[in-house]
Amino acid sequence: MQARAPLMIEHRLIERMLSIINRELKLVEQTKAIDPLFVDLAVDFIRTYADRTHHGKEEGILFRKLEKRNLTNADRQVMHELIEEHAFGRKTTKALVNANVQYRKGNDSALASVAAQLHTLVEFYPKHIEKEDKVFFPASRSYMTEEEDQIMLAEFMEFDRKMIHEKYNALVQSLEHE
């Protein structure tokens, strides 16, 4: 298996979650309401799985290795665009959290912002994923030997193994400080 395979498999799960979010957005149009707990679950998925786990491997392992390589200007530009897109996803998710807090407090006008942020994520991620799957991942493969690719795959697996422990260690620490 090539190192990009787990990243592409993760993309498929992210796409499935986006479909669920999109389905929820259609309900918002009909009911003029949203379950704040659903938004919390969507945020947790985006922050933990899409950003911390998936983007963590991309930025912390793949991009870090490629930054040291002699990438073409075009490939380097795409990599930097992807990093900026990751930051955009984080910013949008933060705005979603803030809007959901306001909605949960009874501010009905915040529903429009919750829906807008969710819609932004549903529109943003498929284009981002396509750029990675069809443009950057195939191009990036040419900068590594088979051995280097397998070493990176092992790093991805080790990253995933530690991820759940990091998440729940941070949860306990935050609860201890409340």
BAFI-3210 file (N, C-alpha, C; in Angstrom, 3 decimals, decimal comma, padded with zeros to 6 digits):
// residues 178
n [1|2|3|4|5|6|7|8|9|10|11|12|13|14|15|16|17|18|19|20|21|22|23|24|25|26|27|28|29|30|31|32|33|34|35|36|37|38|39|40|41|42|43|44|45|46|47|48|49|50|51|52|53|54|55|56|57|58|59|60|61|62|63|64|65|66|67|68|69|70|71|72|73|74|75|76|77|78|79|80|81|82|83|84|85|86|87|88|89|90|91|92|93|94|95|96|97|98|99|100|101|102|103|104|105|106|107|108|109|110|111|112|113|114|115|116|117|118|119|120|121|122|123|124|125|126|127|128|129|130|131|132|133|134|135|136|137|138|139|140|141|142|143|144|145|146|147|148|149|150|151|152|153|154|155|156|157|158|159|160|161|162|163|164|165|166|167|168|169|170|171|172|173|174|175|176|177|178]
n.u [000,843|000,528|001,617|-000,168|-002,624|-004,051|-004,726|-006,431|-008,466|-009,397|-010,439|-012,730|-014,386|-014,699|-016,117|-018,486|-019,426|-019,839|-021,992|-023,960|-024,081|-024,978|-027,483|-028,675|-028,673|-030,627|-032,853|-032,848|-033,613|-036,290|-037,390|-036,535|-034,819|-032,166|-030,474|-028,485|-026,761|-026,208|-024,666|-022,506|-021,486|-020,779|-018,812|-016,951|-016,215|-015,093|-013,018|-011,519|-011,249|-011,125|-009,452|-007,416|-006,556|-006,477|-005,535|-003,443|-001,661|-001,084|000,044|001,927|003,511|003,605|003,696|005,737|007,917|008,018|008,553|011,262|012,185|013,068|010,780|008,725|007,906|005,170|004,111|004,955|003,529|000,879|000,957|001,268|-001,113|-002,896|-002,261|-003,095|-005,806|-006,463|-006,205|-008,294|-010,467|-010,300|-010,792|-013,399|-014,717|-014,356|-015,908|-018,356|-018,663|-018,862|-021,236|-023,028|-022,963|-024,201|-026,723|-027,556|-027,899|-030,284|-030,502|-032,100|-031,536|-028,972|-029,081|-028,955|-026,264|-025,067|-026,045|-024,918|-022,151|-021,911|-022,753|-020,689|-018,547|-019,442|-019,400|-016,723|-014,928|-015,182|-013,945|-011,402|-010,563|-010,597|-008,537|-006,359|-006,511|-006,463|-004,576|-002,380|-001,510|-000,829|001,264|003,051|004,032|006,129|008,348|009,461|011,141|010,297|010,914|011,055|008,404|007,120|008,160|006,996|004,316|004,322|004,823|002,427|000,662|001,593|001,099|-001,718|-002,187|-001,476|-003,268|-005,944|-005,354|-004,171|-006,370|-008,239|-006,709|-006,275|-008,943|-009,521|-007,623|-008,565|-011,027|-010,213|-009,209|-011,365]
n.v [-001,171|002,210|005,266|007,353|006,134|005,616|008,265|008,893|007,067|008,089|010,450|009,501|008,846|011,377|012,588|011,114|012,024|014,690|014,411|013,662|015,992|017,725|016,624|017,253|020,015|020,381|019,668|021,767|023,880|023,166|022,941|025,134|025,017|023,541|020,789|021,455|019,594|017,884|019,609|019,894|017,270|017,183|019,169|018,006|015,777|017,082|018,581|016,631|014,291|015,076|017,362|017,277|014,522|013,685|016,002|016,447|014,358|014,970|017,633|017,413|015,253|014,355|016,887|018,138|016,487|016,830|019,513|019,721|018,790|019,051|020,432|021,155|024,500|024,730|022,468|023,044|025,387|024,426|022,791|024,716|026,106|024,128|023,982|026,526|026,201|024,271|025,867|027,638|025,884|025,370|027,928|028,369|026,302|027,144|029,479|028,258|026,889|029,090|030,289|028,225|028,163|030,594|030,096|027,977|029,358|030,533|032,444|032,861|033,973|033,214|030,808|031,099|031,698|029,353|027,515|028,657|028,378|025,590|025,016|026,246|024,568|022,150|022,823|023,528|021,351|019,115|020,138|020,691|018,127|016,877|018,259|017,364|014,504|014,150|015,859|016,778|014,542|012,462|013,843|014,312|011,835|011,298|012,396|010,765|007,777|004,279|003,030|005,237|006,037|003,864|004,069|006,470|005,683|003,954|005,866|007,291|005,353|005,071|007,655|007,649|005,673|006,923|008,999|008,794|008,629|011,111|012,792|012,125|012,416|015,165|015,970|015,087|016,581|019,201|019,109|018,707|021,185|022,826]
n.w [000,000|-000,805|000,754|000,386|000,246|002,792|003,355|001,273|001,726|004,133|003,127|001,873|004,045|005,171|003,112|003,289|005,769|005,116|003,391|005,203|006,747|004,776|004,296|006,742|006,534|004,583|006,066|007,887|006,249|005,854|008,463|009,868|012,042|014,019|015,458|018,122|019,231|017,120|015,599|017,335|017,182|014,478|014,456|016,199|014,651|012,407|013,590|015,036|013,391|010,560|010,661|012,854|012,828|010,036|008,500|010,171|009,634|006,989|007,119|009,237|008,586|005,716|004,223|005,625|005,066|002,292|002,082|002,330|-000,016|-003,525|-004,899|-007,755|-008,774|-009,192|-007,830|-005,229|-004,800|-004,877|-002,602|-000,588|-000,953|-000,138|002,578|003,372|002,830|004,729|007,007|006,483|006,745|009,504|010,535|009,619|010,962|013,591|013,537|013,152|015,592|017,338|016,377|016,900|019,686|020,242|019,107|020,699|023,058|022,647|020,704|017,993|015,530|015,036|013,789|011,018|010,644|011,639|009,737|007,441|007,899|008,014|005,434|003,994|004,692|003,557|000,882|000,521|001,281|-000,646|-003,017|-002,076|-001,326|-003,830|-005,109|-003,627|-003,977|-006,816|-007,892|-006,136|-004,490|-006,420|-007,770|-005,679|-005,086|-006,779|-005,616|-003,770|-002,833|-003,105|-000,695|001,064|000,917|002,140|004,708|005,454|005,403|007,605|009,577|009,426|010,423|013,044|013,966|013,874|015,787|018,166|018,290|019,463|022,137|022,622|022,168|024,213|026,492|026,459|026,807|029,446|030,851|030,333|031,633|034,231|034,864|035,016]
ca.u [000,000|001,250|001,300|-001,335|-003,854|-004,849|-005,252|-007,561|-009,532|-009,951|-011,255|-014,047|-015,186|-015,033|-017,194|-019,727|-019,904|-020,352|-023,330|-024,852|-024,255|-025,819|-028,851|-029,143|-028,944|-031,935|-033,850|-032,852|-034,453|-037,688|-037,866|-036,020|-034,183|-031,115|-030,116|-027,122|-025,928|-025,710|-023,576|-021,363|-020,923|-020,128|-017,588|-016,002|-015,709|-014,225|-011,807|-010,722|-010,930|-010,682|-008,339|-006,309|-006,055|-006,156|-004,627|-002,243|-000,733|-000,634|000,935|002,996|004,379|003,793|004,156|007,021|008,941|008,107|009,118|012,719|012,498|013,157|009,496|008,541|007,199|003,739|003,788|005,132|002,401|-000,306|001,114|000,996|-002,552|-003,551|-002,065|-004,008|-007,161|-006,633|-006,441|-009,651|-011,382|-010,251|-011,457|-014,830|-015,201|-014,418|-017,102|-019,493|-018,764|-019,372|-022,639|-023,797|-023,078|-025,250|-028,003|-027,884|-028,325|-031,615|-030,440|-032,596|-030,915|-027,691|-029,303|-028,476|-024,806|-024,765|-026,291|-023,951|-020,839|-022,020|-022,809|-019,334|-017,742|-019,937|-018,939|-015,264|-014,156|-015,044|-012,955|-010,111|-010,256|-010,296|-007,201|-005,383|-006,568|-006,206|-003,464|-001,192|-000,995|-000,067|002,511|003,976|004,588|007,369|009,448|009,910|011,404|009,357|011,290|010,623|006,945|006,738|008,502|005,951|003,116|004,494|004,641|000,984|000,046|001,992|000,352|-003,091|-002,197|-001,375|-004,286|-007,044|-004,822|-004,018|-007,699|-008,881|-005,836|-006,596|-010,275|-009,409|-006,887|-009,425|-012,046|-009,547|-008,947|-012,628]
ca.v [000,000|003,470|006,126|008,198|005,338|005,915|009,625|008,855|006,345|009,072|011,364|008,898|008,994|012,796|012,815|010,552|012,953|015,869|014,051|013,720|017,420|018,274|016,149|018,049|021,363|020,346|019,694|023,133|024,674|022,784|023,098|026,393|024,674|022,526|020,226|021,884|018,414|017,439|020,525|019,488|016,037|017,544|019,890|017,024|015,013|017,930|018,933|015,477|013,375|015,746|018,287|016,798|013,225|013,658|017,100|016,270|013,509|015,699|018,744|017,026|014,203|014,448|018,207|018,398|015,784|017,417|020,869|019,579|018,257|020,015|020,426|022,167|025,671|024,442|021,538|023,770|026,321|023,645|022,375|025,876|026,342|023,130|024,406|027,659|025,651|023,660|026,985|028,108|024,928|025,610|029,210|028,154|025,463|028,009|030,321|027,361|026,687|030,337|030,440|027,200|028,628|031,632|029,423|027,204|030,329|031,022|033,452|032,194|034,527|032,526|029,645|031,421|031,574|027,915|026,911|029,196|027,764|024,194|025,043|026,560|023,347|021,172|023,275|023,638|020,116|018,289|020,730|020,493|016,698|016,578|018,803|016,447|013,175|014,095|016,702|016,826|013,231|011,809|014,575|014,182|010,480|011,276|012,959|009,797|006,410|003,302|002,844|006,432|005,993|002,871|004,651|007,451|004,916|003,515|007,063|007,554|004,369|005,438|008,877|007,234|004,905|007,854|010,050|008,649|008,918|012,561|013,420|011,945|013,003|016,591|016,124|014,949|017,754|020,387|018,944|018,876|022,612|023,581]
ca.w [000,000|-000,820|001,894|000,102|000,329|003,975|003,245|000,348|002,439|005,068|002,327|001,614|005,270|005,274|002,137|003,852|006,799|004,415|002,907|006,375|007,059|003,718|004,579|007,876|006,024|003,911|007,147|008,433|005,341|006,060|009,842|010,442|013,325|013,939|016,753|018,462|019,481|015,818|015,236|018,168|016,611|013,216|014,810|016,726|013,510|011,586|014,331|015,433|012,299|009,330|010,857|013,685|012,386|008,605|008,162|010,989|008,877|005,803|007,459|010,145|008,042|004,264|003,783|006,282|004,273|000,959|002,199|002,216|-001,354|-004,618|-005,595|-008,791|-008,259|-009,226|-006,739|-003,964|-004,695|-004,508|-001,210|000,258|-001,062|000,707|003,973|003,563|002,854|006,051|007,932|006,197|007,371|010,954|010,786|009,391|012,061|014,774|013,366|013,371|017,042|017,930|015,992|017,607|021,075|020,248|018,828|021,897|024,079|022,306|019,662|016,786|014,321|014,836|012,934|009,673|010,659|011,762|008,425|006,477|008,136|007,578|003,968|003,543|004,832|002,578|-000,433|000,517|001,395|-001,862|-003,923|-001,421|-001,433|-005,232|-005,388|-003,034|-004,596|-008,258|-008,313|-005,288|-004,074|-007,496|-008,030|-004,547|-005,096|-007,561|-004,834|-002,764|-003,262|-002,532|000,713|001,796|000,964|003,148|006,010|005,734|005,731|008,997|010,418|009,460|011,318|014,397|014,261|014,177|017,029|019,292|018,196|020,411|023,466|022,690|022,260|025,511|027,506|026,439|027,397|030,898|031,350|030,312|032,668|035,530|035,084|035,110]
c.u [000,897|000,785|000,072|-002,657|-004,665|-005,451|-006,484|-008,744|-010,197|-010,827|-012,654|-014,952|-015,592|-016,171|-018,522|-020,295|-020,461|-021,748|-024,349|-025,127|-025,174|-027,278|-029,458|-029,462|-030,281|-033,065|-033,954|-033,731|-035,934|-038,207|-037,485|-035,444|-033,085|-030,840|-028,686|-026,193|-025,398|-024,533|-022,324|-020,680|-020,185|-018,803|-016,540|-015,393|-014,711|-012,922|-010,918|-010,303|-010,351|-009,447|-007,189|-005,717|-005,587|-005,168|-003,341|-001,207|-000,199|000,405|002,154|003,948|004,642|004,367|005,509|008,156|009,128|008,714|010,631|013,154|012,526|011,881|009,504|007,807|005,696|003,335|003,923|003,967|001,134|-000,211|000,788|-000,481|-003,319|-003,423|-002,992|-005,460|-007,441|-006,939|-007,844|-010,686|-011,441|-011,013|-012,972|-015,433|-015,304|-015,642|-018,370|-019,717|-019,369|-020,843|-023,517|-023,976|-024,201|-026,635|-028,483|-028,390|-029,691|-031,642|-030,824|-031,965|-029,556|-027,845|-028,776|-026,958|-024,376|-024,906|-025,266|-022,579|-020,836|-022,017|-021,413|-018,458|-018,138|-019,484|-017,414|-014,558|-014,093|-014,011|-011,541|-009,651|-009,870|-008,896|-006,125|-005,332|-006,071|-005,007|-002,232|-000,649|-000,254|001,268|003,525|004,660|005,944|008,579|010,001|010,177|010,336|009,649|010,839|009,106|006,470|007,074|007,436|004,633|003,176|004,328|003,157|000,293|000,374|001,256|-001,083|-003,170|-002,193|-002,554|-005,360|-006,582|-004,633|-005,359|-008,252|-008,002|-006,132|-007,975|-010,202|-008,687|-007,767|-010,501|-011,447|-009,363|-010,216|-013,024]
c.v [001,247|004,349|006,994|007,446|005,628|007,324|009,651|008,092|007,292|010,082|010,796|009,020|010,454|013,120|012,256|011,471|014,218|015,615|014,113|015,174|018,059|017,861|016,965|019,480|021,437|020,362|021,078|024,026|024,402|023,178|024,422|026,175|023,656|022,038|020,655|020,709|017,817|018,310|020,181|018,240|016,327|018,259|018,917|016,205|015,848|018,218|017,723|014,626|014,118|016,613|017,655|015,489|013,269|014,761|017,024|015,413|014,252|016,756|018,285|015,989|014,450|015,804|018,546|017,723|016,451|018,813|020,839|019,104|019,387|019,946|021,444|023,347|025,408|023,516|022,220|024,741|025,574|023,217|023,542|026,281|025,381|023,502|025,578|027,182|024,961|024,750|027,562|027,187|025,124|026,885|029,065|027,327|026,274|028,924|029,503|027,133|027,927|030,551|029,436|027,568|029,664|031,023|028,660|028,130|030,944|032,115|032,791|032,731|033,869|031,283|029,902|031,278|030,112|027,258|027,390|028,551|026,298|024,114|025,329|025,311|022,304|021,541|023,219|022,284|019,276|018,831|020,529|019,038|016,339|017,082|017,882|015,123|013,156|014,899|016,487|015,453|012,514|012,509|014,342|012,824|010,441|011,796|011,989|008,447|005,500|003,101|004,038|006,475|005,015|003,345|005,663|006,748|004,431|004,695|007,423|006,622|004,682|006,698|008,517|006,501|005,822|008,825|009,946|008,978|010,426|013,243|013,308|012,383|014,503|016,853|016,066|016,154|018,995|020,303|019,113|020,352|023,437|023,796]
c.w [000,000|000,341|001,629|000,259|001,599|003,937|002,336|000,960|003,440|004,330|002,094|002,852|005,462|004,311|002,644|004,919|006,167|003,851|004,032|006,755|006,026|003,903|005,718|007,438|005,294|004,943|007,772|007,567|005,577|007,437|010,481|011,840|013,049|015,351|017,077|018,772|018,182|015,396|016,042|017,606|015,308|013,486|015,334|015,592|012,711|012,315|014,611|014,243|011,089|009,567|011,623|013,157|010,929|008,226|008,979|010,283|007,653|006,179|008,260|009,596|006,546|003,847|004,388|005,501|002,907|000,980|001,994|000,826|-002,380|-005,466|-006,725|-008,154|-008,187|-008,074|-005,382|-003,743|-004,275|-003,045|-000,271|000,195|-000,152|002,180|004,288|003,631|004,186|007,083|007,728|006,841|008,878|011,316|010,636|010,518|013,344|014,709|013,587|014,858|017,700|017,611|016,736|019,084|021,171|020,018|020,056|023,018|023,758|021,262|018,332|015,506|014,038|013,962|011,524|009,595|010,790|010,392|007,401|006,651|007,704|006,048|003,389|003,592|003,788|001,167|-000,559|000,414|000,121|-002,853|-003,374|-001,571|-002,867|-005,606|-004,814|-003,781|-006,034|-008,715|-007,428|-004,913|-005,210|-007,785|-006,915|-004,514|-005,791|-006,788|-003,792|-003,401|-002,645|-001,054|001,563|001,948|002,044|004,564|006,411|006,092|007,174|009,958|010,526|010,455|012,779|014,850|014,662|015,505|018,244|019,382|019,262|021,828|023,654|022,911|023,667|026,675|027,603|027,061|028,913|031,485|031,382|031,386|034,064|035,873|035,171|036,545]
res [m|q|a|r|a|p|l|m|i|e|h|r|l|i|e|r|m|l|s|i|i|n|r|e|l|k|l|v|e|q|t|k|a|i|d|p|l|f|v|d|l|a|v|d|f|i|r|t|y|a|d|r|t|h|h|g|k|e|e|g|i|l|f|r|k|l|e|k|r|n|l|t|n|a|d|r|q|v|m|h|e|l|i|e|e|h|a|f|g|r|k|t|t|k|a|l|v|n|a|n|v|q|y|r|k|g|n|d|s|a|l|a|s|v|a|a|q|l|h|t|l|v|e|f|y|p|k|h|i|e|k|e|d|k|v|f|f|p|a|s|r|s|y|m|t|e|e|e|d|q|i|m|l|a|e|f|m|e|f|d|r|k|m|i|h|e|k|y|n|a|l|v|q|s|l|e|h|e]
***
